[in-house]
Amino acid sequence: MTTNVQRKTPGIRITDALIMLFVGLVLLICLLPFLHIISISLSSKHAVLSGEVTIFPRGLDFHAYEIVFQDTRMLKSMGLTILLTATYTAASMLMSICAAYPLTKERLKGRSVFMLLIIFTMFFSGGLIPEYLLVKQLGMLDSLTSLIIPGMISAFNLIILRSFFSSVPASLEESAYLDGSSHIGTLIRVVLPLSLPAIATLSLFYAVSRWNGFMDALFYITHADLYPIQLKLYQVVMNSMVTDLTAMEGASQIEVMPEGIKAASIMFATTPILIVYPWVQRYFVSGIMIGAVKG
């Protein structure tokens, strides 16, 4: 039995090597700052202040994490952010599914107009001030609804989901209709199970965008009890910058926040979403493949 093995030419090998080198450099650019933050959070205060920390911890010390986990406000912000992210992701996916599925049907009148309006919002918006005035008039200031409703649907994610729904064979839906299934029943029993990779991928996109978002909370939230974790982290960093400046001006009674505590706060706010990603990664890869090849 013979097998046809295609040997790589020198040109292809050089190209592969250059691609691997480029990917490796990009990986280092993304990874080294992250490793530096981890090392600072795990290093002793003396090593951090003296600038001895690079990508490896010096003088292993968990005191910064002890301070972060003893801060009840930080823990409360973390719990609030988890609840907010879960609610936002579920609501966003529900609205995206309800909008994307009808747009796959050719019998929907005005479908092209709706798509043009959706695409229009990707390039143009009312602006920050009109959006703030709208949220204020709706009475959503200092409320978690201001962090959920305004950005509930992403036009980009909606278009991706519509593409996935369009890849579902029409014969399957027709068979469901012949068996007496309704439109909602067909969506739940046929389309959604086949689109699970897309749903998982877009859920990750929505979750990450909500978890990392803090600008809307900075504008709409004034009560400290409603601060999400990223806004809380922003306050920690800004307050440390103020104390650093005050200390430089000679106010020795102000204790400068160690860099280790700031780094530990960053890791505290970043780790949960990093833990979620590996569970969704297999769906992410499947979703990319399904989106690339339509059957």
C-alpha positions as CSV (number, residue, x, y, z in Angstrom):
1,M,0.0,0.0,0.0
2,T,1.5,3.3,-1.0
3,T,0.7,6.7,0.4
4,N,1.1,10.0,-1.3
5,V,3.0,12.3,1.0
6,Q,3.5,15.8,-0.3
7,R,6.9,17.1,0.7
8,K,7.3,20.7,1.5
9,T,9.5,22.7,-0.8
10,P,12.2,25.0,0.7
11,G,10.0,28.0,-0.1
12,I,7.0,26.6,1.9
13,R,9.3,25.7,4.8
14,I,10.7,29.2,4.9
15,T,7.1,30.6,4.8
16,D,6.0,28.4,7.6
17,A,9.0,29.4,9.7
18,L,8.3,33.1,9.1
19,I,4.6,32.6,10.1
20,M,5.6,30.7,13.2
21,L,8.1,33.4,14.1
22,F,5.5,36.1,13.6
23,V,2.9,34.3,15.7
24,G,5.5,33.7,18.4
25,L,6.3,37.4,18.5
26,V,2.7,38.3,18.8
27,L,2.3,35.8,21.6
28,L,5.2,37.3,23.5
29,I,3.9,40.8,23.1
30,C,0.5,39.7,24.6
31,L,2.0,37.4,27.2
32,L,4.9,39.3,28.7
33,P,2.9,42.2,30.2
34,F,0.5,39.6,31.7
35,L,3.4,37.7,33.2
36,H,4.9,40.9,34.5
37,I,1.6,41.8,36.3
38,I,1.5,38.3,37.8
39,S,5.1,38.6,39.0
40,I,4.5,42.0,40.6
41,S,1.4,40.7,42.5
42,L,3.4,37.7,43.9
43,S,6.6,39.6,44.7
44,S,7.7,41.2,48.0
45,K,7.1,44.9,48.5
46,H,10.9,45.6,48.6
47,A,11.5,43.8,45.2
48,V,8.6,45.7,43.6
49,L,9.7,49.2,44.8
50,S,13.3,48.6,43.9
51,G,12.3,47.6,40.4
52,E,13.8,44.1,40.5
53,V,10.7,42.3,39.2
54,T,10.6,41.3,35.5
55,I,8.6,38.2,34.4
56,F,9.5,36.1,37.4
57,P,8.5,36.8,41.1
58,R,11.1,38.0,43.5
59,G,10.7,37.2,47.1
60,L,7.4,35.2,46.9
61,D,4.7,37.1,48.9
62,F,0.9,36.6,48.9
63,H,0.3,39.7,51.2
64,A,-1.2,41.7,48.3
65,Y,-3.8,39.0,47.6
66,E,-4.6,38.8,51.3
67,I,-5.4,42.6,51.3
68,V,-7.5,42.3,48.1
69,F,-9.6,39.4,49.5
70,Q,-10.1,41.1,52.8
71,D,-11.6,44.1,51.0
72,T,-15.3,43.5,51.3
73,R,-16.1,46.2,48.7
74,M,-13.9,44.4,46.1
75,L,-15.6,41.1,46.9
76,K,-19.0,42.8,46.6
77,S,-18.1,44.3,43.2
78,M,-17.0,40.9,42.0
79,G,-20.3,39.3,43.0
80,L,-22.2,42.1,41.4
81,T,-20.2,41.8,38.2
82,I,-20.8,38.1,38.0
83,L,-24.5,38.6,38.3
84,L,-24.5,41.5,35.9
85,T,-22.5,39.6,33.3
86,A,-24.7,36.5,33.5
87,T,-27.9,38.6,33.2
88,Y,-26.5,40.7,30.4
89,T,-25.2,37.7,28.4
90,A,-28.5,35.8,28.7
91,A,-30.6,38.9,27.8
92,S,-28.3,39.7,24.9
93,M,-28.4,36.2,23.5
94,L,-32.2,36.1,23.8
95,M,-32.6,39.3,21.9
96,S,-30.0,38.4,19.3
97,I,-31.7,35.1,18.6
98,C,-35.1,36.7,18.4
99,A,-33.8,39.3,15.9
100,A,-31.5,37.0,13.8
101,Y,-33.8,34.1,13.2
102,P,-36.6,36.1,11.4
103,L,-33.9,37.9,9.3
104,T,-33.0,34.5,7.7
105,K,-36.5,34.1,6.2
106,E,-36.9,35.4,2.7
107,R,-40.7,35.7,3.2
108,L,-40.0,38.5,5.8
109,K,-41.1,41.7,4.1
110,G,-38.6,44.5,4.4
111,R,-35.8,42.2,5.4
112,S,-33.2,44.1,3.4
113,V,-34.3,47.4,5.0
114,F,-33.9,46.0,8.5
115,M,-30.4,44.7,7.6
116,L,-29.4,48.1,6.3
117,L,-30.6,49.8,9.4
118,I,-28.7,47.3,11.6
119,I,-25.5,47.7,9.5
120,F,-26.0,51.5,9.7
121,T,-25.7,51.4,13.5
122,M,-22.3,49.8,13.2
123,F,-20.9,53.0,11.7
124,F,-23.0,55.7,13.1
125,S,-24.4,56.4,16.6
126,G,-26.2,59.2,18.4
127,G,-23.1,60.1,20.4
128,L,-22.3,60.0,24.1
129,I,-24.3,63.0,25.3
130,P,-27.6,62.0,23.6
131,E,-27.2,58.5,24.9
132,Y,-26.6,59.8,28.4
133,L,-29.7,62.0,28.2
134,L,-31.8,59.1,26.9
135,V,-30.7,56.9,29.8
136,K,-31.4,59.7,32.2
137,Q,-34.9,60.4,30.8
138,L,-35.7,56.7,31.1
139,G,-34.8,56.8,34.8
140,M,-32.0,54.2,34.5
141,L,-29.2,56.2,36.2
142,D,-27.7,54.5,39.2
143,S,-29.4,51.3,38.1
144,L,-28.0,48.0,36.7
145,T,-30.5,48.4,33.8
146,S,-28.3,51.2,32.5
147,L,-25.5,48.6,32.1
148,I,-27.7,46.0,30.4
149,I,-30.4,47.6,28.1
150,P,-28.4,50.2,26.1
151,G,-25.8,47.7,24.8
152,M,-28.0,44.6,24.9
153,I,-27.6,43.8,21.1
154,S,-24.4,44.0,19.2
155,A,-25.0,44.5,15.4
156,F,-21.8,42.6,14.7
157,N,-22.8,39.6,16.8
158,L,-26.3,39.7,15.3
159,I,-25.0,39.5,11.8
160,I,-22.8,36.6,12.7
161,L,-25.7,34.7,14.3
162,R,-27.8,35.4,11.3
163,S,-25.1,33.7,9.1
164,F,-25.1,30.7,11.4
165,F,-28.9,30.3,11.2
166,S,-28.8,30.6,7.5
167,S,-26.4,27.7,7.3
168,V,-29.0,25.3,8.8
169,P,-30.5,23.2,6.0
170,A,-34.0,24.4,5.1
171,S,-35.1,20.8,4.7
172,L,-34.8,20.2,8.4
173,E,-37.0,23.1,9.2
174,E,-39.5,22.0,6.5
175,S,-39.6,18.5,8.1
176,A,-40.3,20.1,11.5
177,Y,-43.2,22.1,10.0
178,L,-44.6,19.0,8.4
179,D,-44.6,17.3,11.8
180,G,-46.7,20.1,13.2
181,S,-44.0,22.2,14.8
182,S,-44.5,25.9,15.2
183,H,-41.9,28.6,14.3
184,I,-40.8,28.9,18.0
185,G,-40.8,25.1,18.3
186,T,-38.6,24.7,15.2
187,L,-36.3,27.4,16.5
188,I,-35.9,25.7,19.9
189,R,-35.8,22.0,18.8
190,V,-34.0,22.2,15.5
191,V,-32.1,25.5,14.9
192,L,-30.7,26.2,18.3
193,P,-29.2,22.7,18.9
194,L,-27.5,22.9,15.5
195,S,-26.2,26.4,16.3
196,L,-24.8,25.6,19.7
197,P,-21.2,26.5,18.7
198,A,-22.3,29.9,17.5
199,I,-24.4,30.6,20.6
200,A,-21.5,29.6,22.9
201,T,-19.1,31.7,20.9
202,L,-21.3,34.8,20.9
203,S,-22.1,34.3,24.5
204,L,-18.4,34.5,25.2
205,F,-18.2,37.7,23.2
206,Y,-21.0,39.3,25.1
207,A,-19.7,38.1,28.5
208,V,-16.2,39.4,27.8
209,S,-17.5,42.8,26.6
210,R,-19.6,43.2,29.7
211,W,-17.0,42.0,32.1
212,N,-14.3,44.4,30.7
213,G,-16.7,47.4,30.2
214,F,-16.4,50.3,32.7
215,M,-17.0,53.4,30.6
216,D,-20.8,53.1,30.8
217,A,-20.6,52.4,34.5
218,L,-18.4,55.5,34.9
219,F,-21.1,57.7,33.3
220,Y,-24.2,56.1,34.7
221,I,-23.3,54.8,38.1
222,T,-22.5,57.0,41.1
223,H,-23.3,54.8,44.0
224,A,-20.3,52.8,45.2
225,D,-22.4,49.8,46.0
226,L,-23.3,49.4,42.3
227,Y,-19.7,49.6,41.0
228,P,-18.8,46.6,38.8
229,I,-15.4,45.2,39.2
230,Q,-13.7,47.0,36.3
231,L,-15.0,50.4,37.6
232,K,-13.8,49.4,41.1
233,L,-10.4,48.5,39.6
234,Y,-10.3,51.9,37.8
235,Q,-11.0,53.7,41.1
236,V,-8.2,51.7,42.7
237,V,-5.7,52.7,40.1
238,M,-6.8,56.3,39.9
239,N,-6.7,56.7,43.7
240,S,-3.2,55.2,43.8
241,M,-2.1,57.7,41.2
242,V,-3.4,60.5,43.4
243,T,-1.7,59.2,46.5
244,D,1.6,58.8,44.5
245,L,1.3,62.4,43.4
246,T,0.6,63.6,46.9
247,A,3.5,61.7,48.3
248,M,5.8,63.2,45.7
249,E,4.7,66.7,46.8
250,G,5.9,65.9,50.3
251,A,2.7,64.7,52.1
252,S,4.5,61.9,54.0
253,Q,1.5,61.1,56.0
254,I,-0.1,59.6,52.9
255,E,0.8,56.0,52.4
256,V,1.4,55.2,48.8
257,M,-0.4,52.1,47.6
258,P,2.1,49.4,46.7
259,E,2.3,48.3,43.1
260,G,1.7,44.8,44.3
261,I,-1.8,45.5,45.5
262,K,-2.7,47.2,42.2
263,A,-1.3,44.1,40.3
264,A,-3.2,41.8,42.6
265,S,-6.4,43.7,42.0
266,I,-5.9,43.5,38.3
267,M,-5.4,39.7,38.5
268,F,-8.4,39.4,40.8
269,A,-10.6,41.2,38.2
270,T,-9.2,39.3,35.2
271,T,-8.9,35.7,36.5
272,P,-12.7,34.7,36.4
273,I,-13.2,35.5,32.8
274,L,-9.9,33.6,32.0
275,I,-11.3,30.6,33.8
276,V,-14.5,30.6,31.7
277,Y,-12.7,30.8,28.3
278,P,-11.2,27.3,28.2
279,W,-14.7,25.8,28.7
280,V,-16.0,27.7,25.6
281,Q,-12.9,27.3,23.5
282,R,-14.0,24.1,21.8
283,Y,-17.3,25.7,20.8
284,F,-15.4,28.7,19.6
285,V,-13.2,26.6,17.2
286,S,-16.3,24.7,16.0
287,G,-18.2,28.0,15.4
288,I,-15.4,29.4,13.3
289,M,-15.4,26.2,11.1
290,I,-19.2,26.2,10.7
291,G,-19.1,29.9,9.8
292,A,-16.4,29.3,7.2
293,V,-18.1,26.3,5.5
294,K,-21.8,26.3,4.8
295,G,-23.6,23.1,3.8
